[in-house]
Amino acid sequence: MLGQTDQDRRLLSVQLFLMYLMYGLIMATTVIATIICVTIQRRHLMVWGLFAPKFVFDVVGFILTDVLICLACLYYFGFDGEVDGAYL
């Protein structure tokens, strides 16, 4: 990031953070939709053959995505002990 001002870096960080939040929201929406489908079809025989594996796959993918987003935020934004101008 050579030649960028502090304000440009903050703007890039905010845009990157918003992108991570939108991706997490999309993943959460698919998990919620799968939960609703499993709840509606819970008495059907095929729910355990079709929806249960998809539900497990979606939940594991969602958890993995959240962990990777948190790690990426820590890597890109860093934590230098400063929160809103006050050092911890």
Gaussian input, Z-matrix of N, CA and C with variables (Angstrom, degrees):
# hf/3-21g

backbone

0 1
 N
 C     1     B1
 C     2     B2     1     A1
 N     3     B3     2     A2     1     D1
 C     4     B4     3     A3     2     D2
 C     5     B5     4     A4     3     D3
 N     6     B6     5     A5     4     D4
 C     7     B7     6     A6     5     D5
 C     8     B8     7     A7     6     D6
 N     9     B9     8     A8     7     D7
 C    10    B10     9     A9     8     D8
 C    11    B11    10    A10     9     D9
 N    12    B12    11    A11    10    D10
 C    13    B13    12    A12    11    D11
 C    14    B14    13    A13    12    D12
 N    15    B15    14    A14    13    D13
 C    16    B16    15    A15    14    D14
 C    17    B17    16    A16    15    D15
 N    18    B18    17    A17    16    D16
 C    19    B19    18    A18    17    D17
 C    20    B20    19    A19    18    D18
 N    21    B21    20    A20    19    D19
 C    22    B22    21    A21    20    D20
 C    23    B23    22    A22    21    D21
 N    24    B24    23    A23    22    D22
 C    25    B25    24    A24    23    D23
 C    26    B26    25    A25    24    D24
 N    27    B27    26    A26    25    D25
 C    28    B28    27    A27    26    D26
 C    29    B29    28    A28    27    D27
 N    30    B30    29    A29    28    D28
 C    31    B31    30    A30    29    D29
 C    32    B32    31    A31    30    D30
 N    33    B33    32    A32    31    D31
 C    34    B34    33    A33    32    D32
 C    35    B35    34    A34    33    D33
 N    36    B36    35    A35    34    D34
 C    37    B37    36    A36    35    D35
 C    38    B38    37    A37    36    D36
 N    39    B39    38    A38    37    D37
 C    40    B40    39    A39    38    D38
 C    41    B41    40    A40    39    D39
 N    42    B42    41    A41    40    D40
 C    43    B43    42    A42    41    D41
 C    44    B44    43    A43    42    D42
 N    45    B45    44    A44    43    D43
 C    46    B46    45    A45    44    D44
 C    47    B47    46    A46    45    D45
 N    48    B48    47    A47    46    D46
 C    49    B49    48    A48    47    D47
 C    50    B50    49    A49    48    D48
 N    51    B51    50    A50    49    D49
 C    52    B52    51    A51    50    D50
 C    53    B53    52    A52    51    D51
 N    54    B54    53    A53    52    D52
 C    55    B55    54    A54    53    D53
 C    56    B56    55    A55    54    D54
 N    57    B57    56    A56    55    D55
 C    58    B58    57    A57    56    D56
 C    59    B59    58    A58    57    D57
 N    60    B60    59    A59    58    D58
 C    61    B61    60    A60    59    D59
 C    62    B62    61    A61    60    D60
 N    63    B63    62    A62    61    D61
 C    64    B64    63    A63    62    D62
 C    65    B65    64    A64    63    D63
 N    66    B66    65    A65    64    D64
 C    67    B67    66    A66    65    D65
 C    68    B68    67    A67    66    D66
 N    69    B69    68    A68    67    D67
 C    70    B70    69    A69    68    D68
 C    71    B71    70    A70    69    D69
 N    72    B72    71    A71    70    D70
 C    73    B73    72    A72    71    D71
 C    74    B74    73    A73    72    D72
 N    75    B75    74    A74    73    D73
 C    76    B76    75    A75    74    D74
 C    77    B77    76    A76    75    D75
 N    78    B78    77    A77    76    D76
 C    79    B79    78    A78    77    D77
 C    80    B80    79    A79    78    D78
 N    81    B81    80    A80    79    D79
 C    82    B82    81    A81    80    D80
 C    83    B83    82    A82    81    D81
 N    84    B84    83    A83    82    D82
 C    85    B85    84    A84    83    D83
 C    86    B86    85    A85    84    D84
 N    87    B87    86    A86    85    D85
 C    88    B88    87    A87    86    D86
 C    89    B89    88    A88    87    D87
 N    90    B90    89    A89    88    D88
 C    91    B91    90    A90    89    D89
 C    92    B92    91    A91    90    D90
 N    93    B93    92    A92    91    D91
 C    94    B94    93    A93    92    D92
 C    95    B95    94    A94    93    D93
 N    96    B96    95    A95    94    D94
 C    97    B97    96    A96    95    D95
 C    98    B98    97    A97    96    D96
 N    99    B99    98    A98    97    D97
 C   100   B100    99    A99    98    D98
 C   101   B101   100   A100    99    D99
 N   102   B102   101   A101   100   D100
 C   103   B103   102   A102   101   D101
 C   104   B104   103   A103   102   D102
 N   105   B105   104   A104   103   D103
 C   106   B106   105   A105   104   D104
 C   107   B107   106   A106   105   D105
 N   108   B108   107   A107   106   D106
 C   109   B109   108   A108   107   D107
 C   110   B110   109   A109   108   D108
 N   111   B111   110   A110   109   D109
 C   112   B112   111   A111   110   D110
 C   113   B113   112   A112   111   D111
 N   114   B114   113   A113   112   D112
 C   115   B115   114   A114   113   D113
 C   116   B116   115   A115   114   D114
 N   117   B117   116   A116   115   D115
 C   118   B118   117   A117   116   D116
 C   119   B119   118   A118   117   D117
 N   120   B120   119   A119   118   D118
 C   121   B121   120   A120   119   D119
 C   122   B122   121   A121   120   D120
 N   123   B123   122   A122   121   D121
 C   124   B124   123   A123   122   D122
 C   125   B125   124   A124   123   D123
 N   126   B126   125   A125   124   D124
 C   127   B127   126   A126   125   D125
 C   128   B128   127   A127   126   D126
 N   129   B129   128   A128   127   D127
 C   130   B130   129   A129   128   D128
 C   131   B131   130   A130   129   D129
 N   132   B132   131   A131   130   D130
 C   133   B133   132   A132   131   D131
 C   134   B134   133   A133   132   D132
 N   135   B135   134   A134   133   D133
 C   136   B136   135   A135   134   D134
 C   137   B137   136   A136   135   D135
 N   138   B138   137   A137   136   D136
 C   139   B139   138   A138   137   D137
 C   140   B140   139   A139   138   D138
 N   141   B141   140   A140   139   D139
 C   142   B142   141   A141   140   D140
 C   143   B143   142   A142   141   D141
 N   144   B144   143   A143   142   D142
 C   145   B145   144   A144   143   D143
 C   146   B146   145   A145   144   D144
 N   147   B147   146   A146   145   D145
 C   148   B148   147   A147   146   D146
 C   149   B149   148   A148   147   D147
 N   150   B150   149   A149   148   D148
 C   151   B151   150   A150   149   D149
 C   152   B152   151   A151   150   D150
 N   153   B153   152   A152   151   D151
 C   154   B154   153   A153   152   D152
 C   155   B155   154   A154   153   D153
 N   156   B156   155   A155   154   D154
 C   157   B157   156   A156   155   D155
 C   158   B158   157   A157   156   D156
 N   159   B159   158   A158   157   D157
 C   160   B160   159   A159   158   D158
 C   161   B161   160   A160   159   D159
 N   162   B162   161   A161   160   D160
 C   163   B163   162   A162   161   D161
 C   164   B164   163   A163   162   D162
 N   165   B165   164   A164   163   D163
 C   166   B166   165   A165   164   D164
 C   167   B167   166   A166   165   D165
 N   168   B168   167   A167   166   D166
 C   169   B169   168   A168   167   D167
 C   170   B170   169   A169   168   D168
 N   171   B171   170   A170   169   D169
 C   172   B172   171   A171   170   D170
 C   173   B173   172   A172   171   D171
 N   174   B174   173   A173   172   D172
 C   175   B175   174   A174   173   D173
 C   176   B176   175   A175   174   D174
 N   177   B177   176   A176   175   D175
 C   178   B178   177   A177   176   D176
 C   179   B179   178   A178   177   D177
 N   180   B180   179   A179   178   D178
 C   181   B181   180   A180   179   D179
 C   182   B182   181   A181   180   D180
 N   183   B183   182   A182   181   D181
 C   184   B184   183   A183   182   D182
 C   185   B185   184   A184   183   D183
 N   186   B186   185   A185   184   D184
 C   187   B187   186   A186   185   D185
 C   188   B188   187   A187   186   D186
 N   189   B189   188   A188   187   D187
 C   190   B190   189   A189   188   D188
 C   191   B191   190   A190   189   D189
 N   192   B192   191   A191   190   D190
 C   193   B193   192   A192   191   D191
 C   194   B194   193   A193   192   D192
 N   195   B195   194   A194   193   D193
 C   196   B196   195   A195   194   D194
 C   197   B197   196   A196   195   D195
 N   198   B198   197   A197   196   D196
 C   199   B199   198   A198   197   D197
 C   200   B200   199   A199   198   D198
 N   201   B201   200   A200   199   D199
 C   202   B202   201   A201   200   D200
 C   203   B203   202   A202   201   D201
 N   204   B204   203   A203   202   D202
 C   205   B205   204   A204   203   D203
 C   206   B206   205   A205   204   D204
 N   207   B207   206   A206   205   D205
 C   208   B208   207   A207   206   D206
 C   209   B209   208   A208   207   D207
 N   210   B210   209   A209   208   D208
 C   211   B211   210   A210   209   D209
 C   212   B212   211   A211   210   D210
 N   213   B213   212   A212   211   D211
 C   214   B214   213   A213   212   D212
 C   215   B215   214   A214   213   D213
 N   216   B216   215   A215   214   D214
 C   217   B217   216   A216   215   D215
 C   218   B218   217   A217   216   D216
 N   219   B219   218   A218   217   D217
 C   220   B220   219   A219   218   D218
 C   221   B221   220   A220   219   D219
 N   222   B222   221   A221   220   D220
 C   223   B223   222   A222   221   D221
 C   224   B224   223   A223   222   D222
 N   225   B225   224   A224   223   D223
 C   226   B226   225   A225   224   D224
 C   227   B227   226   A226   225   D225
 N   228   B228   227   A227   226   D226
 C   229   B229   228   A228   227   D227
 C   230   B230   229   A229   228   D228
 N   231   B231   230   A230   229   D229
 C   232   B232   231   A231   230   D230
 C   233   B233   232   A232   231   D231
 N   234   B234   233   A233   232   D232
 C   235   B235   234   A234   233   D233
 C   236   B236   235   A235   234   D234
 N   237   B237   236   A236   235   D235
 C   238   B238   237   A237   236   D236
 C   239   B239   238   A238   237   D237
 N   240   B240   239   A239   238   D238
 C   241   B241   240   A240   239   D239
 C   242   B242   241   A241   240   D240
 N   243   B243   242   A242   241   D241
 C   244   B244   243   A243   242   D242
 C   245   B245   244   A244   243   D243
 N   246   B246   245   A245   244   D244
 C   247   B247   246   A246   245   D245
 C   248   B248   247   A247   246   D246
 N   249   B249   248   A248   247   D247
 C   250   B250   249   A249   248   D248
 C   251   B251   250   A250   249   D249
 N   252   B252   251   A251   250   D250
 C   253   B253   252   A252   251   D251
 C   254   B254   253   A253   252   D252
 N   255   B255   254   A254   253   D253
 C   256   B256   255   A255   254   D254
 C   257   B257   256   A256   255   D255
 N   258   B258   257   A257   256   D256
 C   259   B259   258   A258   257   D257
 C   260   B260   259   A259   258   D258
 N   261   B261   260   A260   259   D259
 C   262   B262   261   A261   260   D260
 C   263   B263   262   A262   261   D261

   B1=1.4293
   B2=1.5258
   B3=1.2783
   B4=1.4518
   B5=1.5198
   B6=1.3079
   B7=1.4586
   B8=1.5138
   B9=1.3208
   B10=1.4552
   B11=1.5203
   B12=1.2967
   B13=1.4549
   B14=1.5248
   B15=1.3086
   B16=1.4605
   B17=1.5279
   B18=1.3298
   B19=1.4620
   B20=1.5321
   B21=1.3348
   B22=1.4638
   B23=1.5226
   B24=1.3206
   B25=1.4629
   B26=1.5228
   B27=1.3245
   B28=1.4670
   B29=1.5256
   B30=1.3269
   B31=1.4608
   B32=1.5236
   B33=1.3195
   B34=1.4655
   B35=1.5198
   B36=1.3249
   B37=1.4585
   B38=1.5272
   B39=1.3192
   B40=1.4631
   B41=1.5259
   B42=1.3137
   B43=1.4631
   B44=1.5171
   B45=1.3180
   B46=1.4599
   B47=1.5250
   B48=1.3225
   B49=1.4538
   B50=1.5285
   B51=1.3266
   B52=1.4706
   B53=1.5220
   B54=1.3244
   B55=1.4606
   B56=1.5281
   B57=1.3367
   B58=1.4636
   B59=1.5296
   B60=1.3312
   B61=1.4608
   B62=1.5258
   B63=1.3134
   B64=1.4692
   B65=1.5272
   B66=1.3195
   B67=1.4608
   B68=1.5295
   B69=1.3205
   B70=1.4581
   B71=1.5186
   B72=1.3307
   B73=1.4606
   B74=1.5275
   B75=1.3124
   B76=1.4659
   B77=1.5231
   B78=1.3281
   B79=1.4644
   B80=1.5304
   B81=1.3294
   B82=1.4615
   B83=1.5245
   B84=1.3302
   B85=1.4681
   B86=1.5243
   B87=1.3280
   B88=1.4682
   B89=1.5266
   B90=1.3228
   B91=1.4634
   B92=1.5242
   B93=1.3160
   B94=1.4674
   B95=1.5216
   B96=1.3345
   B97=1.4642
   B98=1.5293
   B99=1.3243
   B100=1.4618
   B101=1.5216
   B102=1.3273
   B103=1.4666
   B104=1.5295
   B105=1.3171
   B106=1.4649
   B107=1.5199
   B108=1.3250
   B109=1.4725
   B110=1.5255
   B111=1.3230
   B112=1.4642
   B113=1.5219
   B114=1.3298
   B115=1.4603
   B116=1.5210
   B117=1.3153
   B118=1.4649
   B119=1.5238
   B120=1.3094
   B121=1.4639
   B122=1.5348
   B123=1.3159
   B124=1.4647
   B125=1.5243
   B126=1.3180
   B127=1.4745
   B128=1.5242
   B129=1.2883
   B130=1.4694
   B131=1.5230
   B132=1.3125
   B133=1.4685
   B134=1.5220
   B135=1.3360
   B136=1.4658
   B137=1.5295
   B138=1.3450
   B139=1.4567
   B140=1.5141
   B141=1.3243
   B142=1.4648
   B143=1.5145
   B144=1.3256
   B145=1.4614
   B146=1.5158
   B147=1.3443
   B148=1.4536
   B149=1.5261
   B150=1.3212
   B151=1.4567
   B152=1.5236
   B153=1.3162
   B154=1.4637
   B155=1.5334
   B156=1.3397
   B157=1.4776
   B158=1.5311
   B159=1.3356
   B160=1.4658
   B161=1.5258
   B162=1.3140
   B163=1.4532
   B164=1.5300
   B165=1.3168
   B166=1.4669
   B167=1.5274
   B168=1.3172
   B169=1.4602
   B170=1.5293
   B171=1.3325
   B172=1.4673
   B173=1.5236
   B174=1.3213
   B175=1.4631
   B176=1.5264
   B177=1.3261
   B178=1.4697
   B179=1.5253
   B180=1.3228
   B181=1.4605
   B182=1.5125
   B183=1.3309
   B184=1.4701
   B185=1.5273
   B186=1.3221
   B187=1.4650
   B188=1.5215
   B189=1.3254
   B190=1.4612
   B191=1.5283
   B192=1.3255
   B193=1.4592
   B194=1.5255
   B195=1.3424
   B196=1.4644
   B197=1.5249
   B198=1.3139
   B199=1.4692
   B200=1.5288
   B201=1.3306
   B202=1.4651
   B203=1.5257
   B204=1.3274
   B205=1.4640
   B206=1.5231
   B207=1.3321
   B208=1.4714
   B209=1.5221
   B210=1.3294
   B211=1.4672
   B212=1.5264
   B213=1.3341
   B214=1.4662
   B215=1.5276
   B216=1.3348
   B217=1.4667
   B218=1.5189
   B219=1.3207
   B220=1.4583
   B221=1.5245
   B222=1.3213
   B223=1.4643
   B224=1.5255
   B225=1.3391
   B226=1.4622
   B227=1.5226
   B228=1.3310
   B229=1.4524
   B230=1.5138
   B231=1.3145
   B232=1.4562
   B233=1.5110
   B234=1.2898
   B235=1.4536
   B236=1.5120
   B237=1.3288
   B238=1.4486
   B239=1.5203
   B240=1.3280
   B241=1.4499
   B242=1.5105
   B243=1.3324
   B244=1.4501
   B245=1.5134
   B246=1.3151
   B247=1.4596
   B248=1.5160
   B249=1.3220
   B250=1.4681
   B251=1.5208
   B252=1.2941
   B253=1.4548
   B254=1.5223
   B255=1.3271
   B256=1.4714
   B257=1.5317
   B258=1.2897
   B259=1.4631
   B260=1.5222
   B261=1.3211
   B262=1.4658
   B263=1.5090
   A1=109.52
   A2=116.39
   A3=120.81
   A4=109.86
   A5=116.29
   A6=121.07
   A7=114.61
   A8=118.61
   A9=120.26
   A10=109.69
   A11=114.67
   A12=119.14
   A13=109.27
   A14=115.22
   A15=120.73
   A16=110.28
   A17=116.46
   A18=120.28
   A19=110.76
   A20=118.14
   A21=121.03
   A22=111.13
   A23=117.02
   A24=120.44
   A25=111.02
   A26=116.36
   A27=119.26
   A28=111.06
   A29=116.99
   A30=120.70
   A31=110.39
   A32=117.27
   A33=121.10
   A34=110.80
   A35=117.32
   A36=121.14
   A37=111.23
   A38=116.58
   A39=120.35
   A40=110.21
   A41=117.94
   A42=120.62
   A43=111.57
   A44=117.67
   A45=121.78
   A46=110.34
   A47=116.56
   A48=120.62
   A49=111.17
   A50=117.84
   A51=121.01
   A52=111.66
   A53=116.95
   A54=120.21
   A55=110.60
   A56=116.63
   A57=120.47
   A58=111.03
   A59=116.61
   A60=120.00
   A61=111.80
   A62=117.64
   A63=120.57
   A64=111.16
   A65=117.14
   A66=120.12
   A67=110.49
   A68=117.01
   A69=120.33
   A70=111.84
   A71=117.62
   A72=121.59
   A73=111.17
   A74=117.06
   A75=120.58
   A76=110.49
   A77=117.15
   A78=120.32
   A79=110.90
   A80=117.64
   A81=120.95
   A82=111.02
   A83=116.76
   A84=120.49
   A85=111.22
   A86=117.98
   A87=119.69
   A88=111.09
   A89=117.56
   A90=120.06
   A91=110.40
   A92=117.58
   A93=121.11
   A94=110.77
   A95=117.72
   A96=120.60
   A97=110.83
   A98=117.54
   A99=120.70
   A100=111.05
   A101=117.74
   A102=121.27
   A103=110.39
   A104=116.75
   A105=120.45
   A106=110.83
   A107=117.45
   A108=120.58
   A109=111.76
   A110=117.49
   A111=120.77
   A112=110.20
   A113=117.33
   A114=120.84
   A115=111.28
   A116=117.18
   A117=120.73
   A118=110.98
   A119=117.47
   A120=121.97
   A121=113.47
   A122=118.94
   A123=120.84
   A124=113.94
   A125=118.66
   A126=121.75
   A127=112.73
   A128=117.74
   A129=121.73
   A130=109.55
   A131=116.63
   A132=120.55
   A133=112.82
   A134=117.27
   A135=119.96
   A136=112.94
   A137=117.15
   A138=118.33
   A139=110.71
   A140=118.11
   A141=120.46
   A142=111.66
   A143=117.35
   A144=120.20
   A145=113.46
   A146=117.33
   A147=121.06
   A148=113.71
   A149=116.81
   A150=119.45
   A151=113.73
   A152=117.83
   A153=119.19
   A154=111.89
   A155=119.51
   A156=117.89
   A157=112.36
   A158=117.33
   A159=119.73
   A160=110.25
   A161=116.75
   A162=120.60
   A163=111.15
   A164=116.52
   A165=120.55
   A166=110.08
   A167=117.38
   A168=121.58
   A169=110.82
   A170=117.44
   A171=121.07
   A172=111.93
   A173=117.07
   A174=120.50
   A175=110.69
   A176=117.07
   A177=119.70
   A178=110.27
   A179=117.67
   A180=121.05
   A181=112.25
   A182=116.31
   A183=120.79
   A184=111.26
   A185=116.67
   A186=120.32
   A187=110.51
   A188=117.04
   A189=120.79
   A190=111.20
   A191=116.79
   A192=121.13
   A193=110.87
   A194=117.20
   A195=120.14
   A196=111.41
   A197=116.79
   A198=120.15
   A199=110.22
   A200=117.03
   A201=120.19
   A202=111.99
   A203=117.93
   A204=120.81
   A205=110.18
   A206=116.82
   A207=119.82
   A208=111.35
   A209=117.24
   A210=120.44
   A211=111.37
   A212=116.99
   A213=119.97
   A214=110.79
   A215=116.96
   A216=119.56
   A217=110.82
   A218=116.88
   A219=119.57
   A220=111.33
   A221=116.60
   A222=120.47
   A223=111.66
   A224=116.52
   A225=119.97
   A226=113.04
   A227=116.74
   A228=119.47
   A229=111.34
   A230=116.20
   A231=120.97
   A232=111.75
   A233=115.27
   A234=121.31
   A235=106.73
   A236=115.49
   A237=119.78
   A238=112.26
   A239=116.97
   A240=120.60
   A241=113.64
   A242=118.42
   A243=122.11
   A244=110.42
   A245=116.38
   A246=122.11
   A247=107.72
   A248=117.51
   A249=123.42
   A250=112.46
   A251=115.88
   A252=120.59
   A253=114.88
   A254=118.06
   A255=121.27
   A256=108.05
   A257=116.50
   A258=120.74
   A259=109.86
   A260=115.08
   A261=120.36
   A262=110.89
   D1=55.40
   D2=179.61
   D3=-78.14
   D4=138.96
   D5=175.78
   D6=80.62
   D7=5.87
   D8=179.38
   D9=-98.10
   D10=143.23
   D11=177.20
   D12=-81.80
   D13=170.66
   D14=179.72
   D15=-63.91
   D16=-35.84
   D17=179.74
   D18=-67.38
   D19=-38.27
   D20=177.60
   D21=-64.65
   D22=-40.02
   D23=178.77
   D24=-65.77
   D25=-40.35
   D26=178.44
   D27=-64.99
   D28=-40.47
   D29=178.68
   D30=-63.30
   D31=-43.10
   D32=177.55
   D33=-63.36
   D34=-39.82
   D35=178.94
   D36=-64.52
   D37=-41.67
   D38=179.33
   D39=-65.78
   D40=-42.34
   D41=178.84
   D42=-64.72
   D43=-40.25
   D44=178.01
   D45=-65.54
   D46=-41.86
   D47=178.38
   D48=-63.51
   D49=-41.32
   D50=177.50
   D51=-64.20
   D52=-36.48
   D53=176.95
   D54=-64.14
   D55=-42.66
   D56=177.43
   D57=-62.21
   D58=-41.46
   D59=179.08
   D60=-64.46
   D61=-41.30
   D62=179.29
   D63=-64.63
   D64=-41.12
   D65=178.44
   D66=-64.85
   D67=-41.14
   D68=176.78
   D69=-63.80
   D70=-37.18
   D71=177.42
   D72=-64.95
   D73=-41.21
   D74=178.57
   D75=-64.59
   D76=-42.45
   D77=177.78
   D78=-64.13
   D79=-41.05
   D80=179.07
   D81=-64.54
   D82=-36.33
   D83=179.06
   D84=-64.05
   D85=-41.21
   D86=178.87
   D87=-67.37
   D88=-36.85
   D89=177.66
   D90=-66.03
   D91=-42.17
   D92=178.70
   D93=-64.33
   D94=-40.89
   D95=177.84
   D96=-62.48
   D97=-39.69
   D98=177.74
   D99=-66.66
   D100=-38.86
   D101=177.28
   D102=-61.76
   D103=-41.92
   D104=179.00
   D105=-64.59
   D106=-43.02
   D107=178.68
   D108=-63.18
   D109=-41.73
   D110=178.58
   D111=-65.49
   D112=-39.60
   D113=179.85
   D114=-65.15
   D115=-41.67
   D116=-179.89
   D117=-67.83
   D118=-40.87
   D119=-174.84
   D120=-98.69
   D121=22.41
   D122=-172.14
   D123=-63.15
   D124=-25.17
   D125=179.66
   D126=-90.66
   D127=-8.05
   D128=-178.21
   D129=-79.96
   D130=143.70
   D131=-177.04
   D132=-66.89
   D133=-32.22
   D134=-175.23
   D135=-79.12
   D136=-8.43
   D137=-178.71
   D138=-62.29
   D139=-35.12
   D140=-178.50
   D141=-80.83
   D142=-19.13
   D143=177.15
   D144=-89.59
   D145=-29.60
   D146=-175.90
   D147=-112.01
   D148=-54.89
   D149=-172.13
   D150=-78.55
   D151=-34.63
   D152=-178.23
   D153=-62.97
   D154=-46.91
   D155=176.61
   D156=-63.22
   D157=-37.29
   D158=177.79
   D159=-65.85
   D160=-39.68
   D161=178.30
   D162=-62.25
   D163=-45.97
   D164=178.61
   D165=-62.65
   D166=-43.93
   D167=178.92
   D168=-61.98
   D169=-44.06
   D170=179.50
   D171=-64.27
   D172=-42.41
   D173=-178.54
   D174=-67.46
   D175=-43.85
   D176=178.24
   D177=-63.62
   D178=-41.83
   D179=176.85
   D180=-63.59
   D181=-38.19
   D182=179.04
   D183=-66.32
   D184=-44.39
   D185=179.05
   D186=-65.13
   D187=-43.62
   D188=178.29
   D189=-62.62
   D190=-41.42
   D191=178.34
   D192=-62.68
   D193=-43.47
   D194=179.28
   D195=-62.95
   D196=-42.11
   D197=179.24
   D198=-63.96
   D199=-44.22
   D200=179.81
   D201=-66.49
   D202=-36.44
   D203=176.56
   D204=-64.07
   D205=-43.09
   D206=178.04
   D207=-62.77
   D208=-43.10
   D209=178.40
   D210=-65.10
   D211=-40.11
   D212=178.95
   D213=-66.35
   D214=-38.98
   D215=177.47
   D216=-63.64
   D217=-42.25
   D218=177.68
   D219=-63.94
   D220=-38.51
   D221=-178.92
   D222=-69.67
   D223=-48.75
   D224=-174.89
   D225=-77.52
   D226=-39.87
   D227=-175.94
   D228=-90.68
   D229=-28.34
   D230=179.33
   D231=67.59
   D232=159.66
   D233=175.65
   D234=-131.00
   D235=106.75
   D236=-176.86
   D237=-103.60
   D238=15.11
   D239=178.34
   D240=88.34
   D241=0.50
   D242=-178.88
   D243=-104.85
   D244=125.57
   D245=177.02
   D246=-127.36
   D247=111.85
   D248=179.71
   D249=53.03
   D250=44.38
   D251=175.31
   D252=84.18
   D253=-7.70
   D254=-179.80
   D255=-107.74
   D256=128.55
   D257=178.20
   D258=-80.94
   D259=141.10
   D260=177.51
   D261=-90.69

